[in-house]
Amino acid sequence: MSNKEFIPNYMNIQKAAYNQIPDRMPLYEHCISDKIMEQVLGREFRHLYNGNLQDKEEYFKHFCGFFKEMGYDSVSFEGCIGLAMPCSGCLGQHKESVIHNYEDFEKYPWDSIPDAYFAMYGEHFRALRSAMPPGMKAIGGVGNGVFECVQDVIGYMNLCYIANDDPDLYDALFKKVGDVSLTIWKRFLELYGDIYCVLRFGDDLGFKSNTLIAPGDIRRHIIPQYGRIIALIHSYNKPFLLHSCGCIFEVMPDIISKAKIDAKHSNEDQIAEFLVWVEKYGNEIGNFGGIDTDAVCRLSLPEIRDYIADLLGRCKKTGGIAFSSGNTIPDYVPVDHYLEMINTVRKHRGDFS
């Protein structure tokens, strides 16, 4: 048990995102399964998520309360664009592509997406605002980056074919998704930017050994779209966090210098342990991450403690670090392992005796 009341302060995680040393190392997760939250809190609330506004407000009361009780300075929440895109699902549900040629591209209802997005998530963002505990703000915002949105209506394999067979369509897809994303972000920041201390999206650009498309394509087609969105976010005096899985070292210098991210999250030990990211980029950006999610699942409780203690001991640097799993906390993570991770960090920073 903690010897003192935990008082959240979102400035800790905002400083870490700006690569500054916060008053205490903040905890962070890109996503925590609300099934895990229910098990920790000992009460059910997941069923309220898609209810009416009153249900959503009750949902977020428990959701935000979990983050505060666990010692976070912020609440992680985003609404993903992909779900609001007509006929999407190629990326996660393996549905068939709806765009095969330029004629399909021109017929696709791109202009309907922003209104569909806010119809889908507007009440969730309003409920989040009403439930936010004092001292806390959110991290997240408009989920799904440009690459993921393109894949969600095209499919990865079809996108690779289009890159070779129809370069003009390939280029147009990224530009159009960039336009749609920017439109959504503009409206989101006007309506809900006050709730957030750090803005982010997730866009997995790599796999275990390389990027998913050619690094040159990422530089030409994706990073310029990132830059437009991040410049808008910066105009609201907010830092931007990129969540991207995979081996993306070849394009990281461009993501930092041209897209101008403030911080980056996601690490997997079989690609590079968190310390590598800190050593490579710690002088330029904040680093969010820590223990591999696989290790949280697989290791014993003493091994989790040793892993984190060793990592924290070696991650001494003059910049911003927010500690988390290397990816997310899905519902198959053992609850006692998740709690061991959290409590180890909290003991390290002095929350517990």
Sine and cosine of phi, psi and omega as CSV:
sin_phi,cos_phi,sin_psi,cos_psi,sin_omega,cos_omega
0.00,0.00,0.53,-0.85,0.05,-1.00
-0.97,0.26,0.59,-0.81,0.03,-1.00
-1.00,0.09,-0.17,0.99,-0.03,-1.00
-0.60,-0.80,0.43,-0.90,0.00,-1.00
-0.92,0.38,0.71,-0.71,0.06,-1.00
-0.98,0.18,0.82,-0.57,0.02,-1.00
-0.91,-0.41,0.95,-0.31,-0.04,-1.00
-0.94,0.35,0.49,-0.87,0.07,-1.00
-0.54,-0.84,0.97,-0.25,-0.08,-1.00
-0.88,0.48,-0.31,0.95,0.01,-1.00
-0.89,0.45,-0.42,0.91,0.03,-1.00
-0.89,0.46,-0.73,0.69,-0.03,-1.00
-0.97,0.22,-0.49,0.87,0.07,-1.00
-0.92,0.39,-0.65,0.76,0.07,-1.00
-0.89,0.46,-0.67,0.74,0.02,-1.00
-0.87,0.49,-0.64,0.77,0.03,-1.00
-0.90,0.43,-0.55,0.84,0.05,-1.00
-0.99,0.11,0.13,0.99,0.01,-1.00
0.89,0.45,0.61,0.79,0.11,-0.99
-0.93,-0.36,0.37,-0.93,0.00,-1.00
-0.99,0.14,0.90,-0.43,0.00,-1.00
-0.99,0.17,0.17,-0.99,0.02,-1.00
-0.90,0.43,-0.54,0.84,0.15,-0.99
-0.61,-0.80,0.49,-0.87,0.03,-1.00
-0.91,0.42,0.88,-0.47,-0.03,-1.00
-0.98,0.20,0.49,-0.87,0.19,-0.98
-1.00,0.07,0.49,-0.87,0.00,-1.00
-0.48,-0.87,0.58,-0.82,0.26,-0.97
-0.65,-0.76,0.68,-0.74,0.08,-1.00
-0.90,0.44,-0.64,0.77,0.01,-1.00
-0.36,-0.93,0.67,-0.75,0.11,-0.99
-0.83,-0.56,0.80,-0.60,0.04,-1.00
-0.84,0.55,0.75,-0.66,0.04,-1.00
-0.95,0.32,-0.22,0.98,0.17,-0.99
-0.93,0.37,-0.64,0.77,0.11,-0.99
-0.89,0.45,-0.68,0.73,0.01,-1.00
-0.86,0.51,-0.69,0.72,0.02,-1.00
-0.87,0.50,-0.67,0.75,-0.02,-1.00
-0.92,0.40,-0.63,0.78,0.01,-1.00
-0.93,0.36,-0.70,0.72,-0.07,-1.00
-0.98,0.19,-0.38,0.92,-0.01,-1.00
0.97,0.24,0.46,0.89,0.05,-1.00
-0.48,-0.88,0.47,-0.88,-0.05,-1.00
-0.99,-0.12,0.70,-0.72,0.05,-1.00
-0.51,-0.86,-0.08,1.00,-0.04,-1.00
-0.84,0.54,-0.56,0.83,-0.07,-1.00
-0.91,0.42,-0.23,0.97,-0.04,-1.00
-1.00,0.09,-0.22,0.97,-0.17,-0.99
-0.84,0.54,-0.67,0.74,-0.05,-1.00
-0.97,-0.24,0.36,0.93,0.06,-1.00
-0.99,0.14,-0.34,-0.94,0.04,-1.00
-0.97,0.25,-0.01,-1.00,-0.07,-1.00
-0.86,0.52,-0.65,0.76,0.02,-1.00
-0.89,0.46,-0.65,0.76,0.06,-1.00
-0.89,0.46,-0.69,0.72,-0.01,-1.00
-0.90,0.44,-0.64,0.77,0.03,-1.00
-0.89,0.46,-0.63,0.78,0.05,-1.00
-0.92,0.38,-0.65,0.76,0.05,-1.00
-0.83,0.55,-0.77,0.64,-0.08,-1.00
-0.95,0.30,-0.38,0.93,0.12,-0.99
-0.88,0.48,-0.70,0.71,0.04,-1.00
-0.95,0.30,-0.67,0.74,-0.03,-1.00
-0.86,0.51,-0.79,0.61,0.01,-1.00
-0.92,0.38,-0.61,0.79,0.03,-1.00
-0.87,0.49,-0.58,0.82,0.05,-1.00
-0.87,0.49,-0.75,0.66,-0.03,-1.00
-0.87,0.49,-0.65,0.76,0.02,-1.00
-0.91,0.41,-0.72,0.70,-0.03,-1.00
-0.88,0.47,-0.53,0.85,-0.02,-1.00
-0.99,0.11,-0.08,1.00,0.08,-1.00
1.00,-0.08,0.36,0.93,0.07,-1.00
-1.00,0.06,0.50,-0.87,0.10,-0.99
-1.00,-0.04,-0.11,0.99,-0.07,-1.00
-0.57,-0.82,0.23,-0.97,0.02,-1.00
-0.90,-0.43,0.76,-0.65,-0.01,-1.00
-1.00,-0.09,0.89,-0.46,0.02,-1.00
-0.40,-0.91,0.70,-0.72,0.08,-1.00
-0.56,-0.83,0.39,-0.92,0.15,-0.99
-0.92,-0.38,0.83,-0.56,-0.15,-0.99
-1.00,0.07,0.73,-0.69,-0.01,-1.00
-0.89,0.46,-0.63,0.78,-0.11,-0.99
-0.78,0.63,-0.63,0.77,-0.03,-1.00
-0.93,0.37,-0.35,0.94,0.00,-1.00
-1.00,-0.09,0.01,1.00,-0.01,-1.00
-1.00,0.01,0.83,-0.56,0.00,-1.00
-0.82,0.57,0.71,-0.70,0.06,-1.00
0.87,0.49,0.49,0.87,0.07,-1.00
-0.98,0.18,0.05,-1.00,0.01,-1.00
0.85,-0.53,0.03,1.00,0.05,-1.00
-0.91,0.42,-0.57,0.82,-0.11,-0.99
-0.96,0.28,-0.78,0.63,-0.09,-1.00
-0.98,-0.21,-0.41,0.91,-0.08,-1.00
-0.93,-0.36,0.03,1.00,0.04,-1.00
0.85,0.52,0.57,0.82,0.08,-1.00
-0.97,0.26,0.28,-0.96,0.02,-1.00
-0.96,0.28,0.56,-0.83,0.05,-1.00
-0.90,0.44,0.56,-0.83,0.07,-1.00
-0.97,-0.25,-0.08,1.00,0.01,-1.00
-0.82,-0.57,0.90,-0.44,-0.01,-1.00
-0.88,-0.47,-0.35,0.94,-0.06,-1.00
-0.48,-0.88,0.01,-1.00,-0.08,-1.00
-0.91,0.40,-0.52,0.85,0.05,-1.00
-0.89,0.45,-0.69,0.73,0.06,-1.00
-0.88,0.47,-0.66,0.75,0.00,-1.00
-0.86,0.52,-0.71,0.71,-0.04,-1.00
-0.95,0.32,-0.48,0.88,0.01,-1.00
-0.99,0.16,-0.33,0.94,-0.08,-1.00
-0.90,0.43,0.69,-0.73,-0.10,-0.99
-0.98,0.18,0.90,0.44,-0.03,-1.00
-0.84,0.55,-0.65,0.76,-0.10,-0.99
-0.93,0.37,-0.28,0.96,-0.02,-1.00
-0.99,0.14,-0.25,0.97,-0.17,-0.99
-0.91,0.40,-0.73,0.68,-0.02,-1.00
-0.84,0.55,-0.72,0.69,0.01,-1.00
-0.90,0.43,-0.63,0.77,0.04,-1.00
-0.90,0.44,-0.61,0.79,0.01,-1.00
-0.88,0.48,-0.76,0.65,-0.07,-1.00
-0.97,0.25,-0.44,0.90,0.15,-0.99
-0.92,0.40,-0.56,0.83,-0.03,-1.00
-0.97,0.24,-0.62,0.79,-0.18,-0.98
-0.89,-0.46,-0.14,0.99,-0.10,-0.99
-0.82,0.58,-0.73,0.68,0.00,-1.00
-0.91,0.41,-0.54,0.84,0.03,-1.00
-0.90,0.43,-0.70,0.72,0.01,-1.00
-0.91,0.41,-0.62,0.78,0.02,-1.00
-0.92,0.39,-0.63,0.78,0.03,-1.00
-0.92,0.39,-0.61,0.79,0.06,-1.00
-0.87,0.49,-0.69,0.72,0.02,-1.00
-0.86,0.51,-0.70,0.71,-0.06,-1.00
-0.92,0.38,-0.41,0.91,-0.08,-1.00
-0.99,-0.16,-0.08,1.00,-0.11,-0.99
-0.91,0.42,0.85,-0.53,0.00,-1.00
-0.92,0.39,0.46,-0.89,0.06,-1.00
-0.83,0.55,0.65,-0.76,0.02,-1.00
1.00,0.03,-0.17,0.99,-0.04,-1.00
-0.94,-0.35,0.45,-0.89,0.24,-0.97
-0.65,-0.76,0.05,-1.00,-0.10,-1.00
-0.98,-0.17,0.36,-0.93,0.20,-0.98
-0.87,-0.49,0.73,-0.69,0.01,-1.00
0.64,-0.77,-0.80,-0.60,0.01,-1.00
0.86,-0.51,-0.90,-0.44,-0.04,-1.00
-0.99,-0.11,0.97,-0.24,-0.07,-1.00
-0.97,0.23,0.32,-0.95,-0.05,-1.00
0.98,0.21,0.86,-0.51,0.12,-0.99
-1.00,0.10,-0.04,-1.00,-0.11,-0.99
-0.88,0.47,-0.70,0.71,-0.04,-1.00
-0.89,0.45,-0.69,0.73,0.00,-1.00
-0.91,0.41,-0.63,0.77,0.00,-1.00
-0.91,0.41,-0.66,0.75,0.06,-1.00
-0.87,0.49,-0.73,0.68,-0.01,-1.00
-0.89,0.45,-0.52,0.85,-0.11,-0.99
-0.93,0.37,-0.40,0.92,0.06,-1.00
-0.93,-0.36,-0.13,0.99,-0.03,-1.00
-0.93,-0.37,-0.67,0.74,-0.15,-0.99
1.00,-0.02,0.58,-0.82,-0.08,-1.00
-0.90,0.45,-0.74,0.67,-0.03,-1.00
-0.89,0.45,-0.70,0.71,0.02,-1.00
-0.89,0.46,-0.58,0.81,0.04,-1.00
-0.89,0.46,-0.65,0.76,0.03,-1.00
-0.90,0.44,-0.64,0.77,0.05,-1.00
-0.90,0.43,-0.70,0.71,-0.02,-1.00
-0.88,0.48,-0.63,0.78,0.01,-1.00
-0.83,0.56,-0.59,0.81,-0.03,-1.00
-1.00,0.04,-0.64,0.77,-0.14,-0.99
-1.00,0.04,-0.49,0.87,-0.10,-1.00
-0.57,-0.82,0.97,0.24,-0.04,-1.00
-0.84,0.54,-0.53,0.85,0.00,-1.00
-0.92,0.39,-0.67,0.75,0.05,-1.00
-0.92,0.40,-0.65,0.76,0.04,-1.00
-0.82,0.57,-0.75,0.66,0.02,-1.00
-0.91,0.42,-0.67,0.74,-0.05,-1.00
-0.90,0.43,-0.57,0.82,0.00,-1.00
-0.87,0.49,-0.73,0.68,-0.03,-1.00
-0.93,0.38,-0.63,0.78,0.01,-1.00
-0.92,0.40,-0.67,0.74,-0.01,-1.00
-0.92,0.40,-0.69,0.72,0.04,-1.00
-0.90,0.44,-0.59,0.81,0.10,-1.00
-0.87,0.48,-0.68,0.74,0.04,-1.00
-0.88,0.48,-0.74,0.67,-0.02,-1.00
-0.89,0.45,-0.70,0.72,-0.01,-1.00
-0.88,0.47,-0.69,0.73,-0.01,-1.00
-0.90,0.44,-0.64,0.77,0.04,-1.00
-0.87,0.49,-0.70,0.71,0.02,-1.00
-0.91,0.42,-0.70,0.72,-0.01,-1.00
-0.88,0.47,-0.64,0.77,0.02,-1.00
-0.86,0.51,-0.75,0.67,-0.02,-1.00
-0.92,0.39,-0.65,0.76,0.01,-1.00
-0.87,0.49,-0.73,0.68,-0.04,-1.00
-0.91,0.42,-0.58,0.81,0.05,-1.00
-0.91,0.42,-0.65,0.76,-0.11,-0.99
-1.00,0.05,-0.61,0.79,-0.20,-0.98
-0.75,-0.67,0.10,1.00,-0.03,-1.00
-0.86,0.52,-0.46,0.89,-0.03,-1.00
-0.91,0.41,-0.37,0.93,-0.04,-1.00
-0.97,0.22,-0.33,0.94,-0.24,-0.97
-0.94,-0.34,0.63,-0.78,0.09,-1.00
-0.97,-0.24,-0.44,0.90,0.05,-1.00
-0.67,-0.74,0.74,-0.67,0.04,-1.00
-0.97,-0.22,0.50,-0.87,-0.04,-1.00
-0.41,-0.91,0.29,-0.96,0.38,-0.92
-0.61,-0.79,0.33,-0.95,0.08,-1.00
-0.97,-0.23,0.72,-0.70,0.01,-1.00
-0.50,-0.87,1.00,-0.09,-0.09,-1.00
-0.97,0.26,0.95,-0.30,-0.09,-1.00
-0.99,-0.10,-0.16,0.99,-0.11,-0.99
-0.67,-0.74,0.09,-1.00,0.15,-0.99
-0.79,-0.62,-0.38,-0.92,-0.19,-0.98
-0.90,0.44,-0.55,0.84,-0.13,-0.99
-0.87,-0.50,-0.14,0.99,-0.09,-1.00
-0.23,-0.97,-0.05,-1.00,0.11,-0.99
-0.99,0.17,0.41,-0.91,-0.06,-1.00
-0.97,0.26,-0.49,0.87,0.18,-0.98
-0.81,-0.58,0.19,-0.98,-0.09,-1.00
-0.84,0.55,0.66,-0.75,0.04,-1.00
-0.79,0.61,-0.60,0.80,0.04,-1.00
-0.89,0.46,-0.58,0.81,0.05,-1.00
-0.93,0.38,-0.62,0.78,0.05,-1.00
-0.89,0.46,-0.67,0.74,-0.01,-1.00
-0.92,0.40,-0.65,0.76,-0.07,-1.00
-0.98,0.17,-0.63,0.78,-0.22,-0.98
-0.95,-0.32,-0.47,0.88,-0.13,-0.99
-0.97,-0.24,-0.76,0.65,-0.07,-1.00
-0.87,0.50,-0.63,0.77,0.07,-1.00
-0.87,0.49,-0.56,0.83,0.05,-1.00
-0.95,0.32,-0.64,0.77,0.12,-0.99
-0.82,0.57,-0.73,0.68,-0.08,-1.00
-0.85,0.52,-0.62,0.78,0.01,-1.00
-0.90,0.44,-0.71,0.71,-0.03,-1.00
-0.93,0.36,-0.69,0.72,-0.06,-1.00
-0.93,0.37,-0.59,0.81,0.07,-1.00
-0.88,0.48,-0.64,0.77,0.06,-1.00
-0.89,0.46,-0.72,0.69,0.01,-1.00
-0.87,0.50,-0.68,0.74,0.02,-1.00
-0.90,0.43,-0.49,0.87,0.02,-1.00
-0.92,0.40,-0.32,0.95,0.09,-1.00
-1.00,-0.08,0.21,0.98,0.00,-1.00
0.85,0.53,0.68,0.73,0.04,-1.00
-0.85,-0.53,0.60,-0.80,0.10,-0.99
-0.99,0.15,0.39,-0.92,0.00,-1.00
-0.89,-0.46,0.73,-0.68,0.03,-1.00
-0.92,-0.38,0.82,-0.57,0.09,-1.00
-0.99,-0.14,0.83,-0.56,0.20,-0.98
-0.99,-0.16,0.88,-0.47,0.03,-1.00
-0.55,-0.84,0.86,-0.50,0.03,-1.00
-0.99,0.11,0.34,-0.94,0.13,-0.99
0.98,-0.21,0.05,-1.00,0.00,-1.00
-1.00,0.06,1.00,-0.08,-0.10,-1.00
-0.88,-0.47,0.41,0.91,-0.06,-1.00
-0.86,0.51,-0.55,0.84,-0.07,-1.00
-0.91,0.42,-0.48,0.88,-0.03,-1.00
-0.96,-0.28,-0.05,1.00,-0.01,-1.00
-0.85,0.53,-0.67,0.74,0.03,-1.00
-0.85,0.53,-0.61,0.79,0.02,-1.00
-0.96,0.29,-0.62,0.79,0.04,-1.00
-0.88,0.47,-0.61,0.79,0.00,-1.00
-0.97,0.25,-0.75,0.66,-0.15,-0.99
-0.99,0.12,-0.50,0.87,-0.08,-1.00
-0.97,-0.25,-0.70,0.71,0.08,-1.00
-0.97,0.23,-0.48,0.88,0.06,-1.00
0.92,0.38,0.73,0.69,0.14,-0.99
-0.91,0.42,0.43,-0.90,0.06,-1.00
-0.99,-0.13,-0.49,0.87,-0.05,-1.00
-0.44,-0.90,0.31,-0.95,-0.03,-1.00
-0.68,-0.74,0.60,-0.80,0.04,-1.00
-0.79,-0.61,0.48,-0.88,0.13,-0.99
0.91,-0.41,0.82,-0.58,0.10,-1.00
-0.49,-0.87,0.55,-0.84,0.00,-1.00
-0.68,-0.73,0.80,-0.59,-0.13,-0.99
-0.85,0.53,-0.56,0.83,-0.03,-1.00
-0.95,0.30,-0.21,0.98,0.15,-0.99
-0.99,-0.11,-0.84,0.54,0.05,-1.00
-0.18,-0.98,0.77,-0.64,0.02,-1.00
-0.92,0.39,0.29,-0.96,-0.12,-0.99
-0.82,0.57,-0.61,0.79,-0.03,-1.00
-0.85,0.53,-0.54,0.84,0.02,-1.00
-0.89,0.45,-0.70,0.71,0.03,-1.00
-0.88,0.47,-0.65,0.76,0.01,-1.00
-0.89,0.46,-0.71,0.71,-0.04,-1.00
-0.93,0.36,-0.60,0.80,-0.03,-1.00
-0.96,0.28,-0.64,0.77,-0.22,-0.98
-0.82,-0.57,0.05,1.00,-0.09,-1.00
-0.91,0.42,-0.33,0.94,0.06,-1.00
-0.99,0.11,-0.14,0.99,-0.08,-1.00
-0.89,-0.45,-0.62,0.78,-0.09,-1.00
-0.67,-0.74,0.30,-0.95,0.16,-0.99
-0.95,0.31,0.49,-0.87,-0.01,-1.00
-0.84,-0.54,0.86,-0.51,0.02,-1.00
-0.94,-0.34,0.78,-0.63,0.00,-1.00
0.45,-0.89,-0.31,-0.95,-0.01,-1.00
0.38,-0.93,-0.95,-0.30,-0.09,-1.00
-0.99,0.15,0.76,-0.65,0.05,-1.00
-0.82,0.57,0.72,-0.70,0.02,-1.00
-0.84,0.54,-0.60,0.80,0.06,-1.00
-0.86,0.50,-0.63,0.78,0.01,-1.00
-0.92,0.38,-0.59,0.80,0.05,-1.00
-0.87,0.49,-0.62,0.78,0.00,-1.00
-0.97,0.25,-0.67,0.74,-0.26,-0.97
-1.00,0.00,-0.60,0.80,-0.11,-0.99
-0.97,0.25,0.39,-0.92,0.13,-0.99
-0.96,0.28,0.23,-0.97,0.00,-1.00
-0.87,0.50,-0.72,0.70,0.07,-1.00
-0.87,0.49,-0.60,0.80,0.02,-1.00
-0.93,0.37,-0.59,0.81,0.08,-1.00
-0.89,0.46,-0.70,0.71,0.03,-1.00
-0.86,0.51,-0.71,0.70,-0.03,-1.00
-0.92,0.40,-0.67,0.75,0.02,-1.00
-0.84,0.54,-0.77,0.64,-0.07,-1.00
-0.94,0.35,-0.66,0.75,0.01,-1.00
-0.87,0.49,-0.68,0.74,0.03,-1.00
-0.90,0.44,-0.69,0.72,-0.03,-1.00
-0.90,0.43,-0.72,0.69,-0.01,-1.00
-0.90,0.44,-0.57,0.82,0.02,-1.00
-0.92,0.39,-0.48,0.87,-0.04,-1.00
-0.99,-0.11,-0.15,0.99,-0.06,-1.00
-0.99,-0.13,0.67,0.74,0.03,-1.00
-1.00,0.07,0.87,-0.50,-0.02,-1.00
-0.46,-0.89,0.18,-0.98,-0.06,-1.00
-0.99,-0.17,0.74,0.68,0.00,-1.00
-0.46,-0.89,-0.33,-0.94,-0.14,-0.99
-0.99,-0.12,0.80,-0.60,0.10,-0.99
-0.78,-0.63,0.72,-0.70,0.19,-0.98
-0.87,-0.49,0.79,-0.62,-0.12,-0.99
-1.00,0.00,0.68,-0.73,0.01,-1.00
-0.35,-0.94,0.00,-1.00,0.28,-0.96
-0.93,0.36,0.28,-0.96,-0.01,-1.00
-0.96,0.29,-0.21,0.98,0.00,-1.00
-0.65,-0.76,-1.00,0.02,0.01,-1.00
-0.59,-0.81,0.05,-1.00,0.13,-0.99
-0.92,-0.39,1.00,0.05,0.03,-1.00
-0.97,0.25,0.10,-0.99,-0.15,-0.99
-0.95,0.30,-0.16,0.99,0.04,-1.00
-1.00,0.01,-0.06,1.00,0.08,-1.00
-0.94,0.33,0.79,-0.62,0.05,-1.00
-0.86,0.51,0.74,-0.67,-0.08,-1.00
-0.86,0.51,-0.67,0.74,-0.02,-1.00
-0.91,0.40,-0.47,0.88,0.05,-1.00
-0.95,0.31,-0.67,0.75,0.07,-1.00
-0.87,0.49,-0.72,0.69,-0.02,-1.00
-0.90,0.44,-0.58,0.81,0.04,-1.00
-0.89,0.45,-0.65,0.76,0.05,-1.00
-0.87,0.50,-0.77,0.64,-0.03,-1.00
-0.88,0.47,-0.74,0.68,-0.08,-1.00
-0.92,0.38,-0.53,0.85,0.04,-1.00
-0.90,0.44,-0.69,0.72,0.02,-1.00
-0.92,0.38,-0.66,0.75,-0.03,-1.00
-0.91,0.40,-0.59,0.81,0.08,-1.00
-0.91,0.41,-0.65,0.76,0.00,-1.00
-0.87,0.50,-0.62,0.79,-0.06,-1.00
-1.00,-0.03,0.01,1.00,0.14,-0.99
0.99,-0.12,0.21,0.98,0.05,-1.00
-0.94,0.35,-0.52,0.85,-0.03,-1.00
-0.89,-0.45,0.43,-0.90,0.08,-1.00
-0.99,0.14,0.00,0.00,0.00,0.00
